[in-house]
């Protein structure tokens, strides 16, 4: 059991009803745990991206994405052409 100040319990009850307080508290705790895990992962991975490892993005992501999409469209058209023969 975790003691909860009355004003917090009342605010929770107003949102969920008194019979759903425990479920609400568990959901809030799970959300906060995920948030903290994500923050820790971001902090751990900070600085791992090296520009020299991604020369395809030297001119920014837009040209790379355009090329990628264009190749996907070309490939789809090629596949459609091959199946229609």
C-alpha positions as a Markdown table, in Angstrom:
| # | Residue | x | y | z |
|---|---|---|---|---|
| 1 | Unk | 0.0 | 0.0 | 0.0 |
| 2 | Unk | 1.2 | 3.5 | -0.9 |
| 3 | Unk | -0.3 | 6.3 | 1.1 |
| 4 | Unk | -1.9 | 8.9 | -1.2 |
| 5 | Unk | -2.8 | 12.4 | 0.0 |
| 6 | Unk | -6.5 | 13.0 | 0.1 |
| 7 | Unk | -6.5 | 15.8 | -2.4 |
| 8 | Unk | -4.8 | 13.5 | -5.0 |
| 9 | Unk | -7.1 | 10.6 | -4.3 |
| 10 | Unk | -10.1 | 13.0 | -4.7 |
| 11 | Unk | -8.7 | 14.3 | -8.0 |
| 12 | Unk | -8.2 | 10.7 | -9.2 |
| 13 | Unk | -11.7 | 9.7 | -8.1 |
| 14 | Unk | -13.1 | 12.7 | -9.9 |
| 15 | Unk | -11.6 | 11.4 | -13.2 |
| 16 | Unk | -12.0 | 7.6 | -12.8 |
| 17 | Unk | -14.4 | 7.0 | -9.9 |
| 18 | Unk | -13.3 | 5.5 | -6.6 |
| 19 | Unk | -13.5 | 1.9 | -7.8 |
| 20 | Unk | -10.9 | 2.5 | -10.6 |
| 21 | Unk | -8.2 | 4.4 | -8.6 |
| 22 | Unk | -5.8 | 1.4 | -8.5 |
| 23 | Unk | -6.0 | 0.9 | -12.3 |
| 24 | Unk | -5.4 | 4.6 | -12.9 |
| 25 | Unk | -2.4 | 4.6 | -10.6 |
| 26 | Unk | -0.9 | 1.6 | -12.4 |
| 27 | Unk | -1.5 | 3.1 | -15.8 |
| 28 | Unk | 0.2 | 6.3 | -14.7 |
| 29 | Unk | 3.2 | 4.4 | -13.2 |
| 30 | Unk | 3.6 | 2.3 | -16.4 |
| 31 | Unk | 3.5 | 5.5 | -18.5 |
| 32 | Unk | 6.1 | 7.1 | -16.4 |
| 33 | Unk | 8.3 | 4.1 | -16.4 |
| 34 | Unk | 8.2 | 3.9 | -20.2 |
| 35 | Unk | 9.0 | 7.6 | -20.4 |
| 36 | Unk | 12.0 | 7.2 | -18.2 |
| 37 | Unk | 13.2 | 4.2 | -20.1 |
| 38 | Unk | 13.0 | 6.1 | -23.3 |
| 39 | Unk | 14.9 | 9.0 | -21.8 |
| 40 | Unk | 17.6 | 6.7 | -20.6 |
| 41 | Unk | 17.9 | 5.1 | -24.0 |
| 42 | Unk | 18.2 | 8.5 | -25.6 |
| 43 | Unk | 20.9 | 9.6 | -23.2 |
| 44 | Unk | 22.7 | 6.3 | -23.8 |
| 45 | Unk | 22.6 | 6.6 | -27.5 |
| 46 | Unk | 23.5 | 10.3 | -27.7 |
| 47 | Unk | 26.3 | 11.0 | -30.1 |
| 48 | Unk | 26.2 | 7.6 | -31.8 |
| 49 | Unk | 25.2 | 9.1 | -35.1 |
| 50 | Unk | 28.2 | 10.0 | -37.2 |
| 51 | Unk | 27.7 | 12.1 | -40.4 |
| 52 | Unk | 30.6 | 10.3 | -42.1 |
| 53 | Unk | 28.7 | 7.0 | -41.8 |
| 54 | Unk | 25.8 | 8.4 | -43.8 |
| 55 | Unk | 27.2 | 10.2 | -46.9 |
| 56 | Unk | 23.8 | 9.7 | -48.6 |
| 57 | Unk | 22.4 | 12.4 | -46.3 |
| 58 | Unk | 25.2 | 14.9 | -47.0 |
| 59 | Unk | 22.7 | 17.2 | -48.9 |
| 60 | Unk | 20.0 | 16.7 | -46.3 |
| 61 | Unk | 17.3 | 14.1 | -46.1 |
| 62 | Unk | 15.0 | 15.4 | -48.8 |
| 63 | Unk | 17.0 | 14.3 | -51.9 |
| 64 | Unk | 17.7 | 10.9 | -50.3 |
| 65 | Unk | 14.0 | 10.4 | -49.6 |
| 66 | Unk | 12.9 | 11.6 | -53.1 |
| 67 | Unk | 15.4 | 9.1 | -54.6 |
| 68 | Unk | 14.3 | 6.3 | -52.4 |
| 69 | Unk | 10.6 | 6.9 | -53.2 |
| 70 | Unk | 11.4 | 7.2 | -56.9 |
| 71 | Unk | 13.2 | 3.9 | -56.9 |
| 72 | Unk | 10.3 | 2.3 | -55.1 |
| 73 | Unk | 7.8 | 3.6 | -57.7 |
| 74 | Unk | 10.1 | 2.4 | -60.5 |
| 75 | Unk | 10.4 | -1.1 | -58.9 |
| 76 | Unk | 6.6 | -1.3 | -58.5 |
| 77 | Unk | 6.1 | -0.4 | -62.1 |
| 78 | Unk | 8.6 | -3.0 | -63.1 |
| 79 | Unk | 6.9 | -5.6 | -61.1 |
| 80 | Unk | 3.5 | -4.7 | -62.5 |
| 81 | Unk | 4.9 | -4.9 | -66.0 |
| 82 | Unk | 6.5 | -8.3 | -65.4 |
| 83 | Unk | 3.2 | -9.7 | -64.0 |
| 84 | Unk | 1.2 | -8.4 | -67.0 |
| 85 | Unk | 3.4 | -10.2 | -69.5 |
